[in-house]
């Protein structure tokens, strides 16, 4: 669904239980920092709202979006994290560089998630221009940082739920 049709900051808050004790990593790209820092603020505040203590939120900065997967891997290797949120912004320019960067980040985070079984969240804005980025970093379409934080918490909760042993036998316990 297009963010023009859904506010990125809107979700059912009651569906997210208290996440006190969760360890969350955030990797933030410095490129387009006026945008990425707004995304970071939305992410951090949302994690706190749902019970994640500030000292349990581990943040690193990387130079650009291309470095998000490597930074995420380094952070996840140094801490016992329940999920890692990767925040960046690649604004389309005069060349097709954005396609290569966006695809590389998506592939890198997907690979990390599948190989480790840990959620690595794609919080990368891929707008056509700076105004579209601002609209999605706290502007008229909300804040993708909020959406990324909620995704991280939901995936961490899902992992916990699936780690619990089945309570019985039969078809209803698959």
Buried (B, 14 or more C-beta within 10 A) or exposed (E): EEBEEEBBBEBEEEEBEEBEEBBBBBBBBBBBEEBBBBBBBBBBBBBBBBBBBEEBBBBBBBEBBBBBBEBBBBBBEEBEBBBBBBBBBBBBEEEEEBEEBBEBBBEBBEEBBEEBEBBBBBBBBBBEEEEBBBBBBBBEBBBBBBBBBBBBBBBBBEBEEEEEEEEEEEEEEE
